[in-house]
Amino acid sequence: MDGRDAKLNPTALSPADAAQLLSAVGGQAVTVEMLQADLSAGAPTNADGTFNLIQYAAWLVKEMAARAD
């Protein structure tokens, strides 16, 4: 997300860009380390290691539902 004219692809964000974007829109800080912890817990990524925010959000909802049971 360097520069004003940079375009972000929500289906292929680097961990750093994903953390920065999620922090900006989520109301609380999200760090690359937090995303790495989710990856260790099974969060999906693209083959190149980027995040698809749609798939990541679906995974987070599934994880939250599993904890509620």
ZIVEN-V199794 format. One record per helix or strand. SS is the DSSP state (~ for helix, > for strand). FROM is the first residue (numbers start at 0). LEN is the number of residues. If there is no record, write none. Layout:
SS/FROM/LEN
SS/FROM/LEN
//
This chain:
>/12/1
~/14/12
~/31/9
>/50/1
~/52/16
//
